[in-house]
Amino acid sequence: MLTRSEFAIEHDTEFFEALPSTPAVFVLRPKEAGAEPYVSKTTNLRRRLHRLLSVAEGRRLSLRERVCAVEWSAVGGDFEAGFALYRLLREEFPAKYAPRVAVTSRIRSLRSGSVYFGPFASRPEAEQYASDSLDFFLLRRCTEELAPDPQFPGCVYSEMKMCLAPCFKGCSDERYAEESKRVGQYLESRGHSLLVEISRARDESSERLEFEAAASAHARLEKLKAVQSRIAEIVHRIDRLNGLLLQPSHLAGHIALFRIAGGMLQGPIAFDVSARGLKAESAESGPSPSVVMQNVPAQSMEGRIKGLLGVVEPARPKSAQEWMEHLAILKRWYYRTNKVGEIFFEDEHGVLPMRRVVRAVGRVFKGEKPAGDLSETAGDYWIFRSKEAGL
């Protein structure tokens, strides 16, 4: 919820003194009816508004004659500021809003039937992962519309036995569907299904004393491990990208929690690091409206975090565009070289690593960074699998 402060030129000194010197997002409301508001974020609200609304000096811009009020909301850090600004822009300019972060691979529709995987740091990385992964399977890599014909000569992939060649009916529909299913399992399990499959084949070959086959399977296994080791932890099937992001909070004694559900962000949820009761502050309909719960008996920090997450409904995308925007905000933060905060993902059973989360709460609250952060600069692409093509 935004705090509103009326601005009058004759009382500008009192106005500036009443503002906090904290990071915030804000809206300058114009005096003229129908005029567009000015929306922005800042690391110091008082200093920024003093610059915009004080008497102009030299060639500096001043808006003091045009503004009647300021609405603002304090934020805890750069990530929260960016997410709050995104919400505010969507609210203020619903008809012509465009995100700051451009994405070049698009989610076409919420009902497209395609399954998306990512996000990756860059287009070359996504393309390399797709190519390396397809080396383990026999799906076609061409993109042309197929009209299967036994007279068709095929392509180099079919000649090299790297494709089932549906273009000239080199396989049955059932066999191709089976291979597509294997690719889907591979992507959804982040390669684990194929690791298990190849490991089993290697062990069975060893038991039968087929050492050449065992060595071949072992080589494929090592190659697969190398491929999987290069993808970031954030890469998931996007509609199952669930987790928790910890960020600093502008509230004393708190950190901010952002719930991630199917790639959609929900928050900030203010978490009192030392409190024994349960209090949730969410951002469902604006940057920071609050929901206060009744005090409950003393709980562990793990229990209190679970309690807060349990009362906040996960966000659902209203459109493919909104879904892409949330993903772009998340991965822009994730792939930064130097980022503030920590992120944790649910496992295949929908469970967060709560012990690690609890330890991270203290680090984020104290402003400490986790060890071993080797992530790279962000790009804006992800790989997806359609129902027909597999990748």
C-alpha positions as CSV (number, residue, x, y, z in Angstrom):
1,M,0.0,0.0,0.0
2,L,1.3,3.4,-0.9
3,T,1.7,6.2,1.6
4,R,0.3,9.5,0.3
5,S,1.9,12.9,1.1
6,E,0.3,16.1,-0.1
7,F,2.7,18.6,-1.6
8,A,2.3,22.4,-1.3
9,I,5.0,24.8,-2.4
10,E,4.6,27.0,0.7
11,H,5.2,24.1,3.0
12,D,7.9,22.3,1.0
13,T,10.5,22.4,3.9
14,E,8.1,20.4,6.2
15,F,7.3,18.1,3.3
16,F,10.9,17.1,2.7
17,E,11.7,16.7,6.4
18,A,8.8,14.3,6.8
19,L,10.1,11.9,4.1
20,P,12.4,9.0,5.0
21,S,15.9,8.7,3.6
22,T,15.3,5.1,2.5
23,P,15.0,3.2,-0.7
24,A,11.5,3.5,-2.2
25,V,9.3,3.4,-5.2
26,F,7.1,6.5,-5.8
27,V,4.5,8.2,-7.9
28,L,4.3,12.0,-8.5
29,R,0.7,13.0,-8.9
30,P,0.1,15.9,-11.3
31,K,-2.1,18.9,-10.6
32,E,-3.5,18.8,-14.1
33,A,-6.4,16.5,-14.6
34,G,-5.7,13.7,-17.1
35,A,-1.9,14.2,-17.0
36,E,0.2,11.1,-16.6
37,P,2.0,10.5,-13.3
38,Y,5.7,10.2,-12.9
39,V,6.7,6.8,-11.6
40,S,10.2,5.8,-10.5
41,K,12.4,4.2,-7.8
42,T,15.2,5.6,-5.7
43,T,17.8,4.6,-3.1
44,N,17.0,7.7,-1.1
45,L,13.5,9.0,-1.2
46,R,14.1,12.4,0.5
47,R,17.1,13.3,-1.6
48,R,15.4,12.3,-4.8
49,L,12.2,14.2,-4.2
50,H,14.2,17.2,-3.0
51,R,16.0,17.2,-6.3
52,L,12.7,16.9,-8.3
53,L,10.5,19.3,-6.2
54,S,12.8,22.0,-4.9
55,V,13.4,25.4,-6.6
56,A,15.2,24.9,-9.9
57,E,18.9,26.0,-10.0
58,G,20.5,26.6,-13.3
59,R,19.3,24.1,-15.9
60,R,18.1,21.5,-13.4
61,L,14.5,20.2,-14.0
62,S,11.9,21.1,-11.3
63,L,8.4,19.7,-11.1
64,R,7.3,21.6,-8.1
65,E,4.7,23.7,-10.1
66,R,3.1,20.6,-11.6
67,V,2.8,18.1,-8.6
68,C,0.1,18.1,-6.0
69,A,1.0,14.9,-4.1
70,V,3.5,12.1,-3.8
71,E,2.6,8.4,-3.1
72,W,5.5,6.2,-2.0
73,S,6.4,2.8,-0.5
74,A,9.6,1.9,1.2
75,V,11.5,-1.1,-0.1
76,G,14.3,-3.2,1.3
77,G,16.7,-3.5,-1.6
78,D,17.3,-3.5,-5.3
79,F,15.4,-6.6,-6.2
80,E,12.3,-5.6,-4.2
81,A,12.5,-2.1,-5.7
82,G,12.5,-3.5,-9.2
83,F,9.6,-5.9,-8.5
84,A,7.6,-3.1,-6.8
85,L,8.3,-0.7,-9.6
86,Y,7.1,-3.4,-12.1
87,R,3.8,-3.8,-10.2
88,L,3.4,0.0,-10.0
89,L,3.9,0.5,-13.7
90,R,1.4,-2.2,-14.6
91,E,-1.1,-0.5,-12.3
92,E,-0.5,3.0,-13.5
93,F,-0.2,2.2,-17.2
94,P,-2.2,-0.9,-17.8
95,A,-3.0,-0.1,-21.5
96,K,0.5,0.7,-22.7
97,Y,2.8,-0.9,-20.1
98,A,6.0,-2.5,-21.5
99,P,8.6,-4.3,-19.3
100,R,12.1,-2.9,-18.9
101,V,13.6,-6.3,-19.4
102,A,13.1,-7.5,-23.0
103,V,12.8,-11.2,-23.7
104,T,13.4,-12.6,-27.1
105,S,12.0,-16.1,-26.7
106,R,8.3,-15.8,-25.9
107,I,5.8,-17.8,-24.1
108,R,3.1,-17.9,-26.8
109,S,0.0,-18.5,-24.7
110,L,-1.0,-20.0,-21.4
111,R,-3.0,-22.5,-23.4
112,S,-0.4,-23.3,-26.1
113,G,0.2,-26.9,-25.0
114,S,3.9,-26.4,-25.0
115,V,6.2,-27.1,-22.0
116,Y,8.9,-24.5,-21.3
117,F,12.2,-25.1,-19.6
118,G,14.7,-22.5,-18.2
119,P,15.5,-19.8,-17.7
120,F,19.0,-19.9,-19.2
121,A,21.6,-17.1,-18.9
122,S,21.8,-16.5,-22.7
123,R,20.5,-17.8,-26.0
124,P,23.9,-19.5,-26.9
125,E,23.7,-21.4,-23.6
126,A,20.2,-22.6,-24.2
127,E,21.0,-23.6,-27.7
128,Q,24.2,-25.5,-26.6
129,Y,22.2,-27.3,-23.9
130,A,19.5,-28.3,-26.4
131,S,22.2,-29.6,-28.9
132,D,24.2,-31.5,-26.2
133,S,21.0,-33.0,-24.8
134,L,19.7,-34.2,-28.2
135,D,23.0,-36.1,-28.7
136,F,21.6,-38.6,-26.2
137,F,18.3,-39.1,-28.1
138,L,16.9,-39.7,-31.6
139,L,14.5,-36.9,-32.0
140,R,14.6,-34.9,-35.2
141,R,16.3,-31.5,-35.1
142,C,14.8,-30.0,-38.3
143,T,12.0,-27.5,-38.0
144,E,10.1,-28.1,-41.3
145,E,6.5,-29.3,-41.4
146,L,6.6,-33.0,-42.0
147,A,4.8,-34.9,-44.7
148,P,6.3,-38.4,-44.1
149,D,7.2,-40.0,-47.4
150,P,9.2,-43.2,-47.9
151,Q,10.7,-41.7,-51.1
152,F,12.2,-38.8,-49.2
153,P,16.0,-39.2,-49.0
154,G,16.4,-38.0,-45.4
155,C,19.1,-35.7,-44.0
156,V,22.5,-36.0,-42.5
157,Y,21.1,-36.7,-39.0
158,S,19.3,-39.8,-40.3
159,E,22.4,-40.9,-42.2
160,M,24.5,-40.6,-39.0
161,K,21.8,-42.6,-37.0
162,M,21.2,-39.5,-34.8
163,C,17.4,-39.3,-35.7
164,L,14.6,-41.8,-36.0
165,A,13.8,-40.2,-39.4
166,P,10.1,-39.7,-39.2
167,C,10.4,-37.7,-42.5
168,F,10.6,-40.9,-44.5
169,K,8.8,-43.1,-42.1
170,G,11.9,-44.5,-40.6
171,C,10.0,-45.3,-37.4
172,S,6.5,-45.9,-36.2
173,D,4.4,-43.2,-34.6
174,E,4.6,-45.2,-31.4
175,R,8.4,-45.4,-31.4
176,Y,8.7,-41.7,-32.0
177,A,6.2,-40.9,-29.2
178,E,8.2,-43.1,-26.9
179,E,11.4,-41.2,-27.7
180,S,9.6,-37.9,-27.1
181,K,8.4,-39.1,-23.7
182,R,12.0,-40.0,-22.8
183,V,13.1,-36.4,-23.7
184,G,10.3,-35.0,-21.6
185,Q,11.4,-37.1,-18.6
186,Y,15.0,-36.1,-19.1
187,L,14.2,-32.4,-19.0
188,E,11.7,-32.5,-16.2
189,S,14.2,-34.5,-14.0
190,R,17.1,-32.2,-15.0
191,G,18.8,-35.3,-16.5
192,H,18.3,-37.7,-13.6
193,S,16.1,-40.1,-15.5
194,L,18.8,-40.6,-18.2
195,L,21.6,-40.9,-15.6
196,V,19.7,-43.7,-14.0
197,E,19.0,-45.4,-17.4
198,I,22.6,-45.3,-18.5
199,S,24.0,-46.3,-15.1
200,R,21.7,-49.4,-15.1
201,A,22.8,-50.3,-18.6
202,R,26.5,-50.0,-17.6
203,D,26.0,-52.2,-14.5
204,E,24.1,-54.8,-16.4
205,S,26.8,-55.0,-19.1
206,S,29.4,-55.4,-16.5
207,E,27.5,-58.2,-14.8
208,R,27.4,-60.0,-18.2
209,L,31.1,-59.4,-18.7
210,E,30.4,-57.3,-21.8
211,F,33.2,-54.9,-21.0
212,E,33.1,-53.0,-24.3
213,A,29.4,-52.2,-23.9
214,A,30.1,-51.2,-20.2
215,A,32.9,-48.9,-21.2
216,S,30.7,-47.3,-23.9
217,A,27.9,-46.7,-21.4
218,H,30.4,-45.3,-18.9
219,A,31.7,-42.8,-21.5
220,R,28.1,-41.7,-22.2
221,L,27.5,-41.4,-18.5
222,E,30.5,-39.1,-18.0
223,K,29.5,-37.0,-21.0
224,L,26.0,-36.6,-19.6
225,K,27.3,-35.6,-16.2
226,A,29.4,-32.9,-17.9
227,V,26.3,-31.6,-19.7
228,Q,24.2,-31.4,-16.6
229,S,27.0,-29.8,-14.5
230,R,26.9,-26.7,-16.8
231,I,23.3,-25.8,-16.2
232,A,22.3,-23.5,-13.4
233,E,20.2,-24.6,-10.5
234,I,17.3,-22.3,-11.5
235,V,16.7,-24.2,-14.8
236,H,13.5,-26.1,-14.3
237,R,10.3,-26.9,-16.2
238,I,9.0,-23.3,-15.8
239,D,5.5,-24.1,-14.6
240,R,7.1,-26.1,-11.8
241,L,9.7,-23.5,-10.9
242,N,8.9,-23.2,-7.2
243,G,11.0,-21.8,-4.4
244,L,11.8,-19.0,-2.0
245,L,13.8,-15.9,-2.4
246,L,15.3,-14.1,0.6
247,Q,15.9,-10.3,0.4
248,P,16.8,-7.5,2.8
249,S,13.8,-5.6,4.2
250,H,13.3,-1.9,4.9
251,L,11.6,-2.8,8.2
252,A,14.0,-3.0,11.2
253,G,14.5,-6.5,12.4
254,H,13.0,-8.1,9.3
255,I,13.9,-9.7,6.0
256,A,11.7,-9.9,3.0
257,L,10.5,-13.3,1.6
258,F,9.4,-13.7,-2.0
259,R,7.5,-16.9,-2.8
260,I,8.1,-18.4,-6.3
261,A,5.3,-20.5,-7.6
262,G,5.4,-21.7,-11.2
263,G,7.8,-19.0,-12.1
264,M,5.5,-16.3,-10.6
265,L,6.7,-14.0,-7.8
266,Q,4.7,-13.2,-4.7
267,G,5.8,-10.7,-2.1
268,P,7.4,-9.1,-0.3
269,I,6.3,-11.0,2.8
270,A,7.9,-9.3,5.9
271,F,9.5,-11.9,8.2
272,D,10.4,-10.8,11.7
273,V,13.7,-12.5,12.4
274,S,13.3,-12.5,16.2
275,A,9.6,-12.4,16.7
276,R,7.7,-15.3,18.2
277,G,4.3,-14.4,16.8
278,L,3.2,-14.7,13.2
279,K,2.8,-11.7,11.0
280,A,2.6,-11.6,7.3
281,E,2.9,-8.5,5.0
282,S,2.2,-9.3,1.4
283,A,2.0,-7.4,-1.9
284,E,-1.0,-9.0,-3.5
285,S,-2.7,-5.9,-4.8
286,G,0.1,-3.4,-4.5
287,P,3.7,-2.9,-3.4
288,S,3.1,-3.5,0.3
289,P,-0.4,-4.0,1.8
290,S,-0.4,-6.1,5.0
291,V,-2.2,-9.0,6.4
292,V,-1.9,-9.5,10.2
293,M,-2.6,-12.8,11.8
294,Q,-3.4,-13.7,15.4
295,N,-0.3,-14.5,17.6
296,V,0.4,-18.2,17.9
297,P,2.4,-20.1,20.4
298,A,6.2,-19.9,20.1
299,Q,7.5,-21.6,17.1
300,S,10.8,-22.4,15.6
301,M,12.1,-20.2,12.8
302,E,11.4,-23.0,10.3
303,G,7.8,-23.3,11.5
304,R,7.2,-19.6,11.3
305,I,8.5,-19.4,7.7
306,K,6.3,-22.3,6.7
307,G,3.4,-20.6,8.5
308,L,3.9,-17.4,6.5
309,L,4.2,-19.1,3.2
310,G,1.1,-21.2,4.0
311,V,-1.2,-18.2,4.3
312,V,-0.1,-16.4,1.2
313,E,-1.9,-17.7,-1.9
314,P,0.5,-18.4,-4.8
315,A,0.3,-15.9,-7.7
316,R,-1.1,-17.2,-11.0
317,P,-0.3,-15.6,-14.3
318,K,-3.2,-13.7,-15.9
319,S,-1.4,-13.8,-19.3
320,A,1.6,-15.2,-21.0
321,Q,3.1,-11.6,-21.0
322,E,2.8,-11.3,-17.3
323,W,4.4,-14.8,-16.8
324,M,7.3,-13.7,-19.0
325,E,7.8,-10.5,-17.1
326,H,8.0,-12.3,-13.7
327,L,10.5,-14.8,-15.1
328,A,12.6,-12.0,-16.6
329,I,12.7,-10.1,-13.3
330,L,13.7,-13.3,-11.5
331,K,16.4,-14.4,-13.8
332,R,17.8,-10.9,-14.2
333,W,18.5,-11.1,-10.5
334,Y,19.7,-14.7,-10.5
335,Y,22.3,-14.4,-13.2
336,R,23.9,-11.2,-11.8
337,T,27.6,-11.5,-11.0
338,N,27.0,-9.6,-7.7
339,K,23.6,-10.1,-6.2
340,V,22.0,-9.5,-2.8
341,G,19.9,-12.2,-1.2
342,E,19.6,-16.0,-1.5
343,I,17.3,-18.3,-3.4
344,F,16.2,-21.9,-2.7
345,F,14.2,-24.3,-4.9
346,E,11.7,-27.0,-4.0
347,D,12.7,-30.6,-4.8
348,E,10.7,-33.0,-6.9
349,H,8.4,-33.6,-3.9
350,G,7.6,-29.9,-3.4
351,V,9.8,-29.5,-0.3
352,L,12.1,-26.6,0.5
353,P,15.5,-27.2,2.1
354,M,14.4,-25.5,5.3
355,R,17.6,-26.0,7.3
356,R,19.5,-24.2,4.6
357,V,16.8,-21.5,4.4
358,V,17.0,-20.9,8.2
359,R,20.8,-20.5,8.0
360,A,20.4,-18.2,5.1
361,V,18.0,-16.0,7.0
362,G,20.8,-14.9,9.3
363,R,23.2,-14.2,6.5
364,V,20.7,-12.1,4.6
365,F,19.7,-10.2,7.8
366,K,23.4,-9.4,8.5
367,G,24.1,-8.6,4.9
368,E,26.6,-11.5,4.5
369,K,27.0,-13.2,1.1
370,P,26.9,-17.0,0.6
371,A,30.2,-18.6,-0.5
372,G,30.7,-19.8,-4.0
373,D,28.5,-17.4,-6.0
374,L,29.8,-18.0,-9.5
375,S,26.8,-16.9,-11.5
376,E,27.2,-14.8,-14.6
377,T,25.6,-11.8,-16.3
378,A,22.0,-12.2,-17.3
379,G,20.5,-12.9,-20.7
380,D,16.8,-13.3,-21.4
381,Y,16.2,-16.6,-23.1
382,W,14.9,-20.0,-22.3
383,I,14.5,-23.3,-24.1
384,F,11.1,-25.0,-24.5
385,R,9.7,-28.3,-25.6
386,S,6.6,-28.4,-27.8
387,K,4.3,-31.5,-27.7
388,E,5.4,-32.6,-31.1
389,A,9.1,-31.8,-31.3
390,G,10.4,-32.8,-27.9
391,L,12.8,-29.8,-27.6
